[in-house]
Amino acid sequence: MALSGEQGFAVGPAPWPDRLSLSNFADVIGGDGWLFARQLGNSVLVALATTVIGLAFATSAAYAFSRFEFPGRRTGMGALLVTQMFPGVVMAIPLYVLLDETGLVGSLAGLTLVYATTSVPFSVFMLRGYFDTIPRELEEAATVDGASRFTIFRRIVLPLARPALAVTALFSFMTAWNEFILASTFLSDEKSFTLPIVLQRYVGEFSVEWGRFAAGAIVVSAPVMVLFFYLQRHLVGGLTAGGVKG
């Protein structure tokens, strides 16, 4: 459908076009003064910022839950998991009120903050489980050699946790990249829209721009596929490396 011209939808969408055309891609990417390119940049910026911020907080929190004993450790982990029971539509109104009071409604910074915050609990759960599998003897040996806790975390734990970090980063990126409900609730300016909102605009109440919708869906899927194949290499490399080398 993405390669069909406008005449290809005269009698409805077809799985294979009679005549190949790139007009739908040109209309999507270059239309409206290259507005789609800006919206694509918005999605990339929000998804990358969400991944970096969420992973930074989740990694340190997961390591603390895995290695340290402190009051409320189990309760805190349980509280993080409970937050995952609520769907995004339930949190939309409270989050909107919070962002409105802080002046972040309609901004990409506010949307990024929401995405990063909501991705932390599940990321902590994933990373904590992997940190538990890393032998403590490696850290004890490094402590004997005079390494600090931060050095152990940075030079030993993080490299060994590369598979979990790759999976968690991919999860955070895809969650922010594909999310629609919160983005459509918080963003009102067309210039600040992310791609899921843009795709929804091609589906009207009485008509659907099938060609543009299919072309836009391909453009939206491409970065996720590239990121997946890139992280897959690191994931397999980390799994084959193992925790202890002979």
Rosetta constraint file for C-alpha pairs under 8 A:
AtomPair CA 1 CA 13 HARMONIC 6.70 0.50
AtomPair CA 1 CA 14 HARMONIC 6.47 0.50
AtomPair CA 1 CA 15 HARMONIC 6.17 0.50
AtomPair CA 1 CA 16 HARMONIC 6.67 0.50
AtomPair CA 1 CA 17 HARMONIC 6.61 0.50
AtomPair CA 1 CA 210 HARMONIC 6.83 0.50
AtomPair CA 1 CA 211 HARMONIC 5.43 0.50
AtomPair CA 1 CA 214 HARMONIC 6.10 0.50
AtomPair CA 1 CA 215 HARMONIC 7.79 0.50
AtomPair CA 2 CA 22 HARMONIC 7.63 0.50
AtomPair CA 2 CA 24 HARMONIC 6.24 0.50
AtomPair CA 2 CA 25 HARMONIC 7.34 0.50
AtomPair CA 2 CA 210 HARMONIC 7.71 0.50
AtomPair CA 2 CA 211 HARMONIC 4.88 0.50
AtomPair CA 2 CA 212 HARMONIC 6.71 0.50
AtomPair CA 2 CA 213 HARMONIC 7.65 0.50
AtomPair CA 2 CA 214 HARMONIC 4.83 0.50
AtomPair CA 2 CA 215 HARMONIC 4.59 0.50
AtomPair CA 3 CA 17 HARMONIC 6.75 0.50
AtomPair CA 3 CA 19 HARMONIC 7.91 0.50
AtomPair CA 3 CA 20 HARMONIC 5.21 0.50
AtomPair CA 3 CA 21 HARMONIC 4.90 0.50
AtomPair CA 3 CA 22 HARMONIC 5.62 0.50
AtomPair CA 3 CA 23 HARMONIC 7.58 0.50
AtomPair CA 3 CA 24 HARMONIC 6.93 0.50
AtomPair CA 3 CA 211 HARMONIC 7.36 0.50
AtomPair CA 3 CA 215 HARMONIC 7.72 0.50
AtomPair CA 4 CA 8 HARMONIC 5.52 0.50
AtomPair CA 4 CA 9 HARMONIC 7.79 0.50
AtomPair CA 4 CA 16 HARMONIC 7.98 0.50
AtomPair CA 4 CA 17 HARMONIC 5.19 0.50
AtomPair CA 4 CA 18 HARMONIC 7.53 0.50
AtomPair CA 4 CA 19 HARMONIC 6.45 0.50
AtomPair CA 4 CA 20 HARMONIC 5.66 0.50
AtomPair CA 4 CA 21 HARMONIC 5.51 0.50
AtomPair CA 4 CA 22 HARMONIC 7.57 0.50
AtomPair CA 4 CA 23 HARMONIC 7.92 0.50
AtomPair CA 4 CA 24 HARMONIC 7.49 0.50
AtomPair CA 4 CA 211 HARMONIC 6.54 0.50
AtomPair CA 5 CA 9 HARMONIC 7.61 0.50
AtomPair CA 5 CA 19 HARMONIC 7.42 0.50
AtomPair CA 5 CA 20 HARMONIC 7.29 0.50
AtomPair CA 5 CA 21 HARMONIC 5.68 0.50
AtomPair CA 5 CA 22 HARMONIC 7.68 0.50
AtomPair CA 5 CA 23 HARMONIC 6.39 0.50
AtomPair CA 5 CA 24 HARMONIC 6.96 0.50
AtomPair CA 5 CA 211 HARMONIC 7.34 0.50
AtomPair CA 6 CA 10 HARMONIC 7.35 0.50
AtomPair CA 6 CA 211 HARMONIC 7.39 0.50
AtomPair CA 8 CA 12 HARMONIC 7.68 0.50
AtomPair CA 8 CA 13 HARMONIC 7.20 0.50
AtomPair CA 8 CA 14 HARMONIC 7.50 0.50
AtomPair CA 8 CA 17 HARMONIC 6.55 0.50
AtomPair CA 8 CA 18 HARMONIC 7.29 0.50
AtomPair CA 8 CA 19 HARMONIC 7.91 0.50
AtomPair CA 9 CA 13 HARMONIC 5.17 0.50
AtomPair CA 9 CA 14 HARMONIC 7.33 0.50
AtomPair CA 9 CA 210 HARMONIC 7.78 0.50
AtomPair CA 13 CA 210 HARMONIC 6.85 0.50
AtomPair CA 22 CA 26 HARMONIC 6.37 0.50
AtomPair CA 23 CA 27 HARMONIC 6.04 0.50
AtomPair CA 24 CA 28 HARMONIC 6.11 0.50
AtomPair CA 24 CA 211 HARMONIC 5.74 0.50
AtomPair CA 24 CA 212 HARMONIC 5.19 0.50
AtomPair CA 24 CA 215 HARMONIC 6.09 0.50
AtomPair CA 25 CA 29 HARMONIC 5.95 0.50
AtomPair CA 25 CA 30 HARMONIC 7.96 0.50
AtomPair CA 25 CA 212 HARMONIC 6.98 0.50
AtomPair CA 25 CA 215 HARMONIC 5.49 0.50
AtomPair CA 25 CA 216 HARMONIC 7.33 0.50
AtomPair CA 26 CA 30 HARMONIC 5.37 0.50
AtomPair CA 26 CA 31 HARMONIC 7.03 0.50
AtomPair CA 27 CA 31 HARMONIC 4.83 0.50
AtomPair CA 27 CA 212 HARMONIC 7.30 0.50
AtomPair CA 28 CA 36 HARMONIC 6.53 0.50
AtomPair CA 28 CA 212 HARMONIC 6.09 0.50
AtomPair CA 28 CA 215 HARMONIC 7.19 0.50
AtomPair CA 28 CA 216 HARMONIC 6.52 0.50
AtomPair CA 29 CA 34 HARMONIC 6.15 0.50
AtomPair CA 29 CA 35 HARMONIC 7.60 0.50
AtomPair CA 29 CA 36 HARMONIC 5.34 0.50
AtomPair CA 29 CA 37 HARMONIC 6.05 0.50
AtomPair CA 30 CA 34 HARMONIC 4.62 0.50
AtomPair CA 30 CA 35 HARMONIC 7.45 0.50
AtomPair CA 30 CA 36 HARMONIC 7.11 0.50
AtomPair CA 30 CA 37 HARMONIC 7.58 0.50
AtomPair CA 31 CA 35 HARMONIC 6.84 0.50
AtomPair CA 31 CA 36 HARMONIC 7.26 0.50
AtomPair CA 32 CA 36 HARMONIC 7.66 0.50
AtomPair CA 34 CA 38 HARMONIC 6.84 0.50
AtomPair CA 35 CA 39 HARMONIC 6.31 0.50
AtomPair CA 35 CA 191 HARMONIC 7.00 0.50
AtomPair CA 36 CA 40 HARMONIC 5.98 0.50
AtomPair CA 37 CA 41 HARMONIC 6.24 0.50
AtomPair CA 38 CA 42 HARMONIC 6.28 0.50
AtomPair CA 38 CA 191 HARMONIC 7.09 0.50
AtomPair CA 39 CA 43 HARMONIC 6.39 0.50
AtomPair CA 39 CA 191 HARMONIC 6.59 0.50
AtomPair CA 39 CA 192 HARMONIC 6.50 0.50
AtomPair CA 39 CA 193 HARMONIC 5.69 0.50
AtomPair CA 39 CA 194 HARMONIC 5.37 0.50
AtomPair CA 39 CA 195 HARMONIC 6.20 0.50
AtomPair CA 39 CA 198 HARMONIC 8.00 0.50
AtomPair CA 40 CA 44 HARMONIC 6.29 0.50
AtomPair CA 40 CA 194 HARMONIC 6.70 0.50
AtomPair CA 40 CA 195 HARMONIC 6.16 0.50
AtomPair CA 41 CA 45 HARMONIC 6.01 0.50
AtomPair CA 42 CA 46 HARMONIC 6.07 0.50
AtomPair CA 42 CA 108 HARMONIC 7.53 0.50
AtomPair CA 42 CA 192 HARMONIC 6.59 0.50
AtomPair CA 42 CA 193 HARMONIC 7.04 0.50
AtomPair CA 42 CA 194 HARMONIC 5.77 0.50
AtomPair CA 43 CA 47 HARMONIC 5.93 0.50
AtomPair CA 43 CA 177 HARMONIC 6.19 0.50
AtomPair CA 43 CA 194 HARMONIC 4.97 0.50
AtomPair CA 43 CA 195 HARMONIC 6.24 0.50
AtomPair CA 44 CA 48 HARMONIC 5.98 0.50
AtomPair CA 44 CA 177 HARMONIC 7.52 0.50
AtomPair CA 45 CA 49 HARMONIC 5.99 0.50
AtomPair CA 46 CA 50 HARMONIC 5.93 0.50
AtomPair CA 46 CA 108 HARMONIC 6.77 0.50
AtomPair CA 46 CA 109 HARMONIC 7.89 0.50
AtomPair CA 46 CA 111 HARMONIC 7.53 0.50
AtomPair CA 46 CA 112 HARMONIC 5.45 0.50
AtomPair CA 46 CA 176 HARMONIC 7.04 0.50
AtomPair CA 46 CA 177 HARMONIC 7.76 0.50
AtomPair CA 47 CA 51 HARMONIC 6.15 0.50
AtomPair CA 47 CA 112 HARMONIC 7.62 0.50
AtomPair CA 47 CA 172 HARMONIC 7.63 0.50
AtomPair CA 47 CA 173 HARMONIC 5.13 0.50
AtomPair CA 47 CA 174 HARMONIC 7.55 0.50
AtomPair CA 47 CA 176 HARMONIC 5.08 0.50
AtomPair CA 47 CA 177 HARMONIC 5.52 0.50
AtomPair CA 48 CA 52 HARMONIC 6.20 0.50
AtomPair CA 48 CA 173 HARMONIC 6.52 0.50
AtomPair CA 49 CA 53 HARMONIC 5.95 0.50
AtomPair CA 49 CA 112 HARMONIC 6.72 0.50
AtomPair CA 49 CA 116 HARMONIC 7.97 0.50
AtomPair CA 50 CA 54 HARMONIC 5.66 0.50
AtomPair CA 50 CA 112 HARMONIC 5.61 0.50
AtomPair CA 50 CA 113 HARMONIC 7.32 0.50
AtomPair CA 50 CA 115 HARMONIC 6.04 0.50
AtomPair CA 50 CA 116 HARMONIC 4.69 0.50
AtomPair CA 50 CA 172 HARMONIC 6.91 0.50
AtomPair CA 50 CA 173 HARMONIC 6.99 0.50
AtomPair CA 50 CA 176 HARMONIC 6.91 0.50
AtomPair CA 51 CA 55 HARMONIC 5.75 0.50
AtomPair CA 51 CA 116 HARMONIC 7.03 0.50
AtomPair CA 51 CA 169 HARMONIC 5.75 0.50
AtomPair CA 51 CA 172 HARMONIC 5.31 0.50
AtomPair CA 51 CA 173 HARMONIC 5.51 0.50
AtomPair CA 52 CA 56 HARMONIC 6.08 0.50
AtomPair CA 52 CA 169 HARMONIC 7.89 0.50
AtomPair CA 53 CA 57 HARMONIC 6.46 0.50
AtomPair CA 53 CA 116 HARMONIC 6.19 0.50
AtomPair CA 54 CA 58 HARMONIC 5.92 0.50
AtomPair CA 54 CA 116 HARMONIC 4.67 0.50
AtomPair CA 54 CA 117 HARMONIC 6.72 0.50
AtomPair CA 54 CA 119 HARMONIC 6.25 0.50
AtomPair CA 54 CA 120 HARMONIC 5.46 0.50
AtomPair CA 54 CA 123 HARMONIC 7.85 0.50
AtomPair CA 54 CA 172 HARMONIC 7.52 0.50
AtomPair CA 55 CA 59 HARMONIC 5.75 0.50
AtomPair CA 55 CA 120 HARMONIC 7.27 0.50
AtomPair CA 55 CA 123 HARMONIC 7.25 0.50
AtomPair CA 55 CA 165 HARMONIC 7.86 0.50
AtomPair CA 55 CA 168 HARMONIC 7.43 0.50
AtomPair CA 55 CA 169 HARMONIC 6.75 0.50
AtomPair CA 56 CA 60 HARMONIC 6.61 0.50
AtomPair CA 57 CA 61 HARMONIC 6.14 0.50
AtomPair CA 57 CA 120 HARMONIC 7.00 0.50
AtomPair CA 58 CA 62 HARMONIC 5.80 0.50
AtomPair CA 58 CA 120 HARMONIC 5.33 0.50
AtomPair CA 58 CA 121 HARMONIC 7.37 0.50
AtomPair CA 58 CA 123 HARMONIC 5.79 0.50
AtomPair CA 58 CA 124 HARMONIC 4.84 0.50
AtomPair CA 58 CA 127 HARMONIC 7.59 0.50
AtomPair CA 59 CA 63 HARMONIC 6.19 0.50
AtomPair CA 59 CA 123 HARMONIC 7.90 0.50
AtomPair CA 59 CA 124 HARMONIC 6.71 0.50
AtomPair CA 59 CA 127 HARMONIC 6.69 0.50
AtomPair CA 60 CA 64 HARMONIC 6.28 0.50
AtomPair CA 61 CA 65 HARMONIC 6.27 0.50
AtomPair CA 61 CA 124 HARMONIC 6.50 0.50
AtomPair CA 62 CA 66 HARMONIC 6.09 0.50
AtomPair CA 62 CA 124 HARMONIC 4.82 0.50
AtomPair CA 62 CA 125 HARMONIC 7.03 0.50
AtomPair CA 62 CA 127 HARMONIC 5.76 0.50
AtomPair CA 62 CA 128 HARMONIC 4.51 0.50
AtomPair CA 62 CA 131 HARMONIC 7.60 0.50
AtomPair CA 63 CA 67 HARMONIC 5.98 0.50
AtomPair CA 63 CA 68 HARMONIC 7.88 0.50
AtomPair CA 63 CA 127 HARMONIC 7.76 0.50
AtomPair CA 63 CA 128 HARMONIC 6.26 0.50
AtomPair CA 63 CA 131 HARMONIC 6.61 0.50
AtomPair CA 64 CA 68 HARMONIC 5.28 0.50
AtomPair CA 65 CA 69 HARMONIC 7.63 0.50
AtomPair CA 65 CA 73 HARMONIC 6.59 0.50
AtomPair CA 65 CA 77 HARMONIC 7.57 0.50
AtomPair CA 65 CA 128 HARMONIC 6.69 0.50
AtomPair CA 66 CA 128 HARMONIC 5.62 0.50
AtomPair CA 66 CA 129 HARMONIC 7.78 0.50
AtomPair CA 66 CA 131 HARMONIC 6.29 0.50
AtomPair CA 66 CA 132 HARMONIC 5.88 0.50
AtomPair CA 67 CA 132 HARMONIC 7.90 0.50
AtomPair CA 69 CA 73 HARMONIC 6.88 0.50
AtomPair CA 72 CA 76 HARMONIC 5.67 0.50
AtomPair CA 73 CA 77 HARMONIC 6.36 0.50
AtomPair CA 74 CA 78 HARMONIC 6.14 0.50
AtomPair CA 75 CA 79 HARMONIC 6.08 0.50
AtomPair CA 76 CA 80 HARMONIC 6.32 0.50
AtomPair CA 77 CA 81 HARMONIC 6.48 0.50
AtomPair CA 77 CA 125 HARMONIC 7.90 0.50
AtomPair CA 78 CA 82 HARMONIC 6.21 0.50
AtomPair CA 79 CA 83 HARMONIC 6.63 0.50
AtomPair CA 80 CA 84 HARMONIC 7.34 0.50
AtomPair CA 80 CA 121 HARMONIC 5.11 0.50
AtomPair CA 80 CA 122 HARMONIC 7.76 0.50
AtomPair CA 81 CA 85 HARMONIC 7.43 0.50
AtomPair CA 81 CA 121 HARMONIC 6.29 0.50
AtomPair CA 81 CA 122 HARMONIC 7.02 0.50
AtomPair CA 81 CA 125 HARMONIC 7.61 0.50
AtomPair CA 82 CA 86 HARMONIC 7.92 0.50
AtomPair CA 83 CA 121 HARMONIC 7.43 0.50
AtomPair CA 84 CA 121 HARMONIC 7.33 0.50
AtomPair CA 84 CA 122 HARMONIC 7.27 0.50
AtomPair CA 86 CA 90 HARMONIC 6.41 0.50
AtomPair CA 86 CA 91 HARMONIC 7.37 0.50
AtomPair CA 87 CA 91 HARMONIC 6.98 0.50
AtomPair CA 88 CA 92 HARMONIC 6.15 0.50
AtomPair CA 88 CA 181 HARMONIC 7.06 0.50
AtomPair CA 88 CA 182 HARMONIC 6.96 0.50
AtomPair CA 89 CA 93 HARMONIC 7.83 0.50
AtomPair CA 89 CA 181 HARMONIC 6.70 0.50
AtomPair CA 89 CA 182 HARMONIC 7.42 0.50
AtomPair CA 91 CA 95 HARMONIC 5.98 0.50
AtomPair CA 92 CA 96 HARMONIC 5.98 0.50
AtomPair CA 92 CA 181 HARMONIC 7.85 0.50
AtomPair CA 92 CA 182 HARMONIC 6.06 0.50
AtomPair CA 92 CA 185 HARMONIC 7.20 0.50
AtomPair CA 93 CA 97 HARMONIC 6.26 0.50
AtomPair CA 94 CA 98 HARMONIC 6.24 0.50
AtomPair CA 95 CA 99 HARMONIC 6.08 0.50
AtomPair CA 95 CA 114 HARMONIC 7.73 0.50
AtomPair CA 96 CA 100 HARMONIC 5.95 0.50
AtomPair CA 96 CA 105 HARMONIC 6.95 0.50
AtomPair CA 96 CA 185 HARMONIC 7.70 0.50
AtomPair CA 96 CA 186 HARMONIC 6.66 0.50
AtomPair CA 97 CA 101 HARMONIC 6.25 0.50
AtomPair CA 98 CA 102 HARMONIC 6.47 0.50
AtomPair CA 99 CA 103 HARMONIC 5.97 0.50
AtomPair CA 99 CA 104 HARMONIC 4.94 0.50
AtomPair CA 99 CA 105 HARMONIC 5.22 0.50
AtomPair CA 99 CA 110 HARMONIC 6.67 0.50
AtomPair CA 100 CA 104 HARMONIC 6.05 0.50
AtomPair CA 100 CA 105 HARMONIC 5.25 0.50
AtomPair CA 104 CA 109 HARMONIC 6.99 0.50
AtomPair CA 104 CA 110 HARMONIC 4.89 0.50
AtomPair CA 105 CA 110 HARMONIC 6.35 0.50
AtomPair CA 105 CA 186 HARMONIC 5.62 0.50
AtomPair CA 105 CA 187 HARMONIC 7.01 0.50
AtomPair CA 106 CA 110 HARMONIC 7.39 0.50
AtomPair CA 106 CA 111 HARMONIC 7.93 0.50
AtomPair CA 106 CA 186 HARMONIC 5.26 0.50
AtomPair CA 106 CA 187 HARMONIC 4.30 0.50
AtomPair CA 106 CA 188 HARMONIC 5.93 0.50
AtomPair CA 106 CA 189 HARMONIC 7.01 0.50
AtomPair CA 106 CA 192 HARMONIC 7.68 0.50
AtomPair CA 107 CA 111 HARMONIC 6.57 0.50
AtomPair CA 107 CA 186 HARMONIC 7.77 0.50
AtomPair CA 107 CA 187 HARMONIC 6.80 0.50
AtomPair CA 107 CA 192 HARMONIC 7.22 0.50
AtomPair CA 108 CA 112 HARMONIC 6.00 0.50
AtomPair CA 108 CA 192 HARMONIC 6.88 0.50
AtomPair CA 109 CA 113 HARMONIC 6.13 0.50
AtomPair CA 110 CA 114 HARMONIC 6.30 0.50
AtomPair CA 111 CA 115 HARMONIC 6.21 0.50
AtomPair CA 111 CA 182 HARMONIC 7.83 0.50
AtomPair CA 111 CA 183 HARMONIC 6.85 0.50
AtomPair CA 111 CA 186 HARMONIC 7.15 0.50
AtomPair CA 112 CA 116 HARMONIC 6.00 0.50
AtomPair CA 113 CA 117 HARMONIC 6.06 0.50
AtomPair CA 114 CA 118 HARMONIC 6.16 0.50
AtomPair CA 115 CA 119 HARMONIC 6.11 0.50
AtomPair CA 115 CA 176 HARMONIC 6.21 0.50
AtomPair CA 116 CA 120 HARMONIC 6.39 0.50
AtomPair CA 116 CA 172 HARMONIC 8.00 0.50
AtomPair CA 117 CA 121 HARMONIC 7.96 0.50
AtomPair CA 119 CA 123 HARMONIC 6.22 0.50
AtomPair CA 119 CA 172 HARMONIC 6.20 0.50
AtomPair CA 120 CA 124 HARMONIC 5.94 0.50
AtomPair CA 121 CA 125 HARMONIC 6.34 0.50
AtomPair CA 122 CA 126 HARMONIC 6.27 0.50
AtomPair CA 123 CA 127 HARMONIC 6.09 0.50
AtomPair CA 123 CA 168 HARMONIC 5.94 0.50
AtomPair CA 123 CA 172 HARMONIC 7.90 0.50
AtomPair CA 124 CA 128 HARMONIC 5.77 0.50
AtomPair CA 125 CA 129 HARMONIC 6.40 0.50
AtomPair CA 126 CA 130 HARMONIC 6.69 0.50
AtomPair CA 126 CA 164 HARMONIC 7.25 0.50
AtomPair CA 126 CA 168 HARMONIC 7.21 0.50
AtomPair CA 127 CA 131 HARMONIC 6.09 0.50
AtomPair CA 127 CA 164 HARMONIC 6.13 0.50
AtomPair CA 127 CA 165 HARMONIC 7.26 0.50
AtomPair CA 127 CA 168 HARMONIC 7.60 0.50
AtomPair CA 128 CA 132 HARMONIC 6.23 0.50
AtomPair CA 129 CA 133 HARMONIC 6.96 0.50
AtomPair CA 130 CA 134 HARMONIC 6.99 0.50
AtomPair CA 130 CA 161 HARMONIC 6.95 0.50
AtomPair CA 130 CA 164 HARMONIC 6.57 0.50
AtomPair CA 131 CA 157 HARMONIC 7.61 0.50
AtomPair CA 131 CA 161 HARMONIC 7.00 0.50
AtomPair CA 134 CA 157 HARMONIC 7.57 0.50
AtomPair CA 134 CA 160 HARMONIC 7.59 0.50
AtomPair CA 134 CA 243 HARMONIC 6.59 0.50
AtomPair CA 135 CA 139 HARMONIC 7.67 0.50
AtomPair CA 135 CA 243 HARMONIC 7.48 0.50
AtomPair CA 136 CA 140 HARMONIC 6.27 0.50
AtomPair CA 137 CA 141 HARMONIC 6.02 0.50
AtomPair CA 138 CA 142 HARMONIC 6.35 0.50
AtomPair CA 138 CA 156 HARMONIC 7.85 0.50
AtomPair CA 139 CA 143 HARMONIC 6.14 0.50
AtomPair CA 139 CA 152 HARMONIC 6.32 0.50
AtomPair CA 139 CA 156 HARMONIC 7.54 0.50
AtomPair CA 140 CA 144 HARMONIC 6.32 0.50
AtomPair CA 141 CA 145 HARMONIC 6.45 0.50
AtomPair CA 142 CA 146 HARMONIC 6.51 0.50
AtomPair CA 142 CA 147 HARMONIC 5.46 0.50
AtomPair CA 142 CA 152 HARMONIC 6.78 0.50
AtomPair CA 143 CA 147 HARMONIC 5.00 0.50
AtomPair CA 143 CA 148 HARMONIC 6.66 0.50
AtomPair CA 143 CA 149 HARMONIC 7.74 0.50
AtomPair CA 143 CA 152 HARMONIC 7.83 0.50
AtomPair CA 147 CA 151 HARMONIC 5.94 0.50
AtomPair CA 147 CA 152 HARMONIC 6.33 0.50
AtomPair CA 148 CA 152 HARMONIC 6.20 0.50
AtomPair CA 149 CA 153 HARMONIC 6.17 0.50
AtomPair CA 150 CA 154 HARMONIC 6.08 0.50
AtomPair CA 151 CA 155 HARMONIC 5.67 0.50
AtomPair CA 151 CA 156 HARMONIC 7.69 0.50
AtomPair CA 152 CA 156 HARMONIC 5.23 0.50
AtomPair CA 152 CA 157 HARMONIC 6.44 0.50
AtomPair CA 153 CA 157 HARMONIC 4.84 0.50
AtomPair CA 153 CA 158 HARMONIC 6.12 0.50
AtomPair CA 154 CA 158 HARMONIC 5.55 0.50
AtomPair CA 154 CA 159 HARMONIC 7.57 0.50
AtomPair CA 155 CA 159 HARMONIC 6.63 0.50
AtomPair CA 156 CA 160 HARMONIC 6.38 0.50
AtomPair CA 157 CA 161 HARMONIC 6.08 0.50
AtomPair CA 158 CA 162 HARMONIC 6.35 0.50
AtomPair CA 160 CA 238 HARMONIC 7.02 0.50
AtomPair CA 160 CA 242 HARMONIC 7.50 0.50
AtomPair CA 160 CA 243 HARMONIC 6.21 0.50
AtomPair CA 161 CA 165 HARMONIC 6.12 0.50
AtomPair CA 161 CA 238 HARMONIC 7.67 0.50
AtomPair CA 162 CA 166 HARMONIC 6.04 0.50
AtomPair CA 162 CA 234 HARMONIC 7.28 0.50
AtomPair CA 162 CA 235 HARMONIC 6.85 0.50
AtomPair CA 162 CA 238 HARMONIC 5.78 0.50
AtomPair CA 163 CA 167 HARMONIC 6.36 0.50
AtomPair CA 163 CA 234 HARMONIC 6.89 0.50
AtomPair CA 163 CA 235 HARMONIC 4.49 0.50
AtomPair CA 163 CA 236 HARMONIC 7.37 0.50
AtomPair CA 163 CA 237 HARMONIC 8.00 0.50
AtomPair CA 163 CA 238 HARMONIC 5.32 0.50
AtomPair CA 163 CA 239 HARMONIC 6.37 0.50
AtomPair CA 164 CA 168 HARMONIC 6.02 0.50
AtomPair CA 164 CA 235 HARMONIC 7.83 0.50
AtomPair CA 165 CA 169 HARMONIC 5.92 0.50
AtomPair CA 166 CA 170 HARMONIC 6.15 0.50
AtomPair CA 166 CA 231 HARMONIC 5.87 0.50
AtomPair CA 166 CA 232 HARMONIC 7.88 0.50
AtomPair CA 166 CA 234 HARMONIC 7.16 0.50
AtomPair CA 166 CA 235 HARMONIC 6.20 0.50
AtomPair CA 167 CA 171 HARMONIC 6.13 0.50
AtomPair CA 167 CA 231 HARMONIC 7.84 0.50
AtomPair CA 167 CA 235 HARMONIC 7.60 0.50
AtomPair CA 168 CA 172 HARMONIC 6.14 0.50
AtomPair CA 169 CA 173 HARMONIC 6.05 0.50
AtomPair CA 170 CA 174 HARMONIC 6.06 0.50
AtomPair CA 170 CA 227 HARMONIC 7.45 0.50
AtomPair CA 170 CA 228 HARMONIC 6.97 0.50
AtomPair CA 170 CA 231 HARMONIC 7.66 0.50
AtomPair CA 171 CA 175 HARMONIC 6.07 0.50
AtomPair CA 172 CA 176 HARMONIC 6.31 0.50
AtomPair CA 173 CA 177 HARMONIC 5.91 0.50
AtomPair CA 174 CA 178 HARMONIC 5.93 0.50
AtomPair CA 174 CA 224 HARMONIC 6.95 0.50
AtomPair CA 175 CA 179 HARMONIC 5.91 0.50
AtomPair CA 177 CA 195 HARMONIC 7.87 0.50
AtomPair CA 177 CA 196 HARMONIC 7.89 0.50
AtomPair CA 178 CA 195 HARMONIC 7.96 0.50
AtomPair CA 178 CA 196 HARMONIC 6.20 0.50
AtomPair CA 179 CA 183 HARMONIC 6.81 0.50
AtomPair CA 179 CA 196 HARMONIC 6.83 0.50
AtomPair CA 180 CA 184 HARMONIC 5.94 0.50
AtomPair CA 180 CA 196 HARMONIC 5.56 0.50
AtomPair CA 180 CA 197 HARMONIC 6.33 0.50
AtomPair CA 181 CA 185 HARMONIC 6.23 0.50
AtomPair CA 182 CA 186 HARMONIC 6.11 0.50
AtomPair CA 183 CA 187 HARMONIC 5.77 0.50
AtomPair CA 183 CA 193 HARMONIC 7.68 0.50
AtomPair CA 183 CA 194 HARMONIC 7.22 0.50
AtomPair CA 183 CA 197 HARMONIC 7.35 0.50
AtomPair CA 184 CA 188 HARMONIC 7.39 0.50
AtomPair CA 184 CA 193 HARMONIC 8.00 0.50
AtomPair CA 184 CA 197 HARMONIC 6.23 0.50
AtomPair CA 187 CA 192 HARMONIC 6.76 0.50
AtomPair CA 187 CA 193 HARMONIC 6.39 0.50
AtomPair CA 188 CA 192 HARMONIC 7.60 0.50
AtomPair CA 188 CA 193 HARMONIC 7.49 0.50
AtomPair CA 189 CA 193 HARMONIC 6.65 0.50
AtomPair CA 193 CA 197 HARMONIC 6.33 0.50
AtomPair CA 193 CA 198 HARMONIC 6.89 0.50
AtomPair CA 194 CA 198 HARMONIC 6.64 0.50
AtomPair CA 195 CA 199 HARMONIC 6.22 0.50
AtomPair CA 195 CA 220 HARMONIC 6.95 0.50
AtomPair CA 196 CA 200 HARMONIC 6.33 0.50
AtomPair CA 197 CA 201 HARMONIC 6.49 0.50
AtomPair CA 198 CA 202 HARMONIC 7.16 0.50
AtomPair CA 199 CA 203 HARMONIC 7.40 0.50
AtomPair CA 199 CA 213 HARMONIC 6.05 0.50
AtomPair CA 199 CA 216 HARMONIC 6.56 0.50
AtomPair CA 199 CA 217 HARMONIC 7.21 0.50
AtomPair CA 202 CA 208 HARMONIC 6.02 0.50
AtomPair CA 202 CA 209 HARMONIC 5.36 0.50
AtomPair CA 202 CA 210 HARMONIC 7.63 0.50
AtomPair CA 202 CA 212 HARMONIC 7.04 0.50
AtomPair CA 202 CA 213 HARMONIC 5.83 0.50
AtomPair CA 203 CA 207 HARMONIC 6.66 0.50
AtomPair CA 203 CA 208 HARMONIC 4.60 0.50
AtomPair CA 203 CA 209 HARMONIC 6.44 0.50
AtomPair CA 203 CA 213 HARMONIC 7.69 0.50
AtomPair CA 204 CA 208 HARMONIC 5.53 0.50
AtomPair CA 209 CA 213 HARMONIC 5.96 0.50
AtomPair CA 210 CA 214 HARMONIC 6.01 0.50
AtomPair CA 211 CA 215 HARMONIC 6.17 0.50
AtomPair CA 212 CA 216 HARMONIC 5.86 0.50
AtomPair CA 213 CA 217 HARMONIC 6.05 0.50
AtomPair CA 214 CA 218 HARMONIC 6.33 0.50
AtomPair CA 215 CA 219 HARMONIC 6.38 0.50
AtomPair CA 216 CA 220 HARMONIC 6.09 0.50
AtomPair CA 217 CA 221 HARMONIC 6.11 0.50
AtomPair CA 218 CA 222 HARMONIC 6.19 0.50
AtomPair CA 219 CA 223 HARMONIC 7.66 0.50
AtomPair CA 220 CA 224 HARMONIC 7.65 0.50
AtomPair CA 221 CA 225 HARMONIC 6.33 0.50
AtomPair CA 222 CA 226 HARMONIC 6.28 0.50
AtomPair CA 223 CA 227 HARMONIC 6.10 0.50
AtomPair CA 224 CA 228 HARMONIC 6.05 0.50
AtomPair CA 225 CA 229 HARMONIC 6.30 0.50
AtomPair CA 226 CA 230 HARMONIC 6.17 0.50
AtomPair CA 227 CA 231 HARMONIC 6.07 0.50
AtomPair CA 228 CA 232 HARMONIC 5.87 0.50
AtomPair CA 229 CA 233 HARMONIC 6.69 0.50
AtomPair CA 230 CA 234 HARMONIC 7.17 0.50
AtomPair CA 231 CA 235 HARMONIC 6.00 0.50
AtomPair CA 232 CA 236 HARMONIC 6.14 0.50
AtomPair CA 233 CA 237 HARMONIC 6.15 0.50
AtomPair CA 234 CA 238 HARMONIC 6.02 0.50
AtomPair CA 235 CA 239 HARMONIC 6.25 0.50
AtomPair CA 236 CA 240 HARMONIC 6.24 0.50
AtomPair CA 237 CA 241 HARMONIC 6.15 0.50
AtomPair CA 238 CA 242 HARMONIC 6.87 0.50
AtomPair CA 241 CA 245 HARMONIC 7.99 0.50
